[in-house]
Amino acid sequence: MSILIAPKVLEKCLRKLKTTGELKIGDLTISTSKLSKKGFTGTKVLPIEEYGDTKIAAGRTTVYTNKNKVFYSTTLTTINSPLIQPVMDLIFGVDRD
């Protein structure tokens, strides 16, 4: 069932990114120029040039900077958090296969 649903949800997320210029997943906002996250001390911004990678492991989705530091991390129970990696891969043209 998830094989049928996931591509449609990803397509909907990408359409939202294209039409509004940003996509919010949990406390992370993705745009084609930056990532931003809400935190206790306000909003932190990661310019897209400083983006490193996104990994899904141990029940978490984690976004890293290009210096391999954690920028954002959330559990897979956060709605659409498993889609952060494919969205970022499409922005950067990464093929993980």
Secondary structure per residue as TSV (DSSP state, phi and psi in degrees):
chain	resnum	aa	ss	phi	psi
A	1	M	-	360.0	-44.6
A	2	S	H	-65.6	-26.3
A	3	I	H	-64.6	-30.6
A	4	L	H	-82.9	-35.1
A	5	I	H	-82.5	-42.8
A	6	A	H	-53.4	-46.2
A	7	P	H	-61.7	-35.0
A	8	K	H	-68.9	-40.3
A	9	V	H	-67.2	-42.5
A	10	L	H	-61.3	-43.5
A	11	E	H	-60.7	-41.8
A	12	K	H	-64.4	-41.8
A	13	C	H	-63.6	-43.3
A	14	L	H	-66.1	-36.8
A	15	R	H	-63.2	-42.0
A	16	K	H	-63.5	-42.7
A	17	L	H	-60.2	-42.0
A	18	K	H	-69.7	-41.8
A	19	T	H	-81.3	-36.2
A	20	T	H	-101.1	-15.5
A	21	G	S	89.0	-5.5
A	22	E	-	-153.6	160.1
A	23	L	E	-136.5	126.0
A	24	K	E	-103.1	126.7
A	25	I	E	-131.4	112.5
A	26	G	T	62.2	-130.7
A	27	D	T	-93.8	8.5
A	28	L	E	-101.5	134.0
A	29	T	E	-115.7	124.9
A	30	I	E	-106.6	130.7
A	31	S	-	-132.8	173.4
A	32	T	S	-77.2	-6.3
A	33	S	S	-114.2	-16.7
A	34	K	E	-164.2	163.5
A	35	L	E	-116.0	142.0
A	36	S	E	-137.8	150.8
A	37	K	E	-136.9	144.3
A	38	K	E	-86.5	140.5
A	39	G	E	-143.9	-178.0
A	40	F	T	-65.1	-29.3
A	41	T	T	-100.1	15.1
A	42	G	E	113.1	-161.6
A	43	T	E	-96.2	132.7
A	44	K	E	-109.8	143.4
A	45	V	E	-120.1	137.6
A	46	L	E	-119.6	109.2
A	47	P	E	-58.4	144.4
A	48	I	G	-58.6	-27.6
A	49	E	G	-66.5	-21.7
A	50	E	G	-98.2	2.4
A	51	Y	E	-69.6	138.5
A	52	G	E	-106.7	-68.4
A	53	D	E	-164.6	167.6
A	54	T	E	-125.5	132.1
A	55	K	E	-123.5	144.7
A	56	I	E	-116.9	116.2
A	57	A	E	-160.4	149.7
A	58	A	T	51.7	39.5
A	59	G	T	75.5	16.4
A	60	R	E	-133.4	151.0
A	61	T	E	-108.4	124.8
A	62	T	E	-127.1	131.0
A	63	V	E	-103.5	128.2
A	64	Y	E	-110.8	152.2
A	65	T	E	-80.8	172.9
A	66	N	T	-71.5	-4.7
A	67	K	T	-101.8	15.0
A	68	N	S	62.8	31.3
A	69	K	-	-102.6	145.3
A	70	V	E	-69.8	124.3
A	71	F	E	-97.8	-40.1
A	72	Y	E	-151.3	141.0
A	73	S	E	-146.1	139.2
A	74	T	E	-148.8	161.0
A	75	T	E	-77.2	160.0
A	76	L	T	-70.5	-8.9
A	77	T	T	-78.3	-14.2
A	78	T	S	-66.1	128.1
A	79	I	T	-55.0	128.4
A	80	N	T	67.2	7.6
A	81	S	G	-60.7	-31.5
A	82	P	G	-65.7	-13.5
A	83	L	G	-86.2	-7.7
A	84	I	H	-59.8	-46.1
A	85	Q	H	-61.2	-52.6
A	86	P	H	-64.6	-32.4
A	87	V	H	-64.3	-47.8
A	88	M	H	-64.9	-37.8
A	89	D	H	-61.7	-39.4
A	90	L	H	-69.5	-36.8
A	91	I	H	-61.8	-40.9
A	92	F	H	-96.0	-2.4
A	93	G	T	69.2	32.7
A	94	V	-	-86.4	133.0
A	95	D	-	-113.9	111.2
A	96	R	-	-87.3	-2.3
A	97	D	-	-80.6	360.0
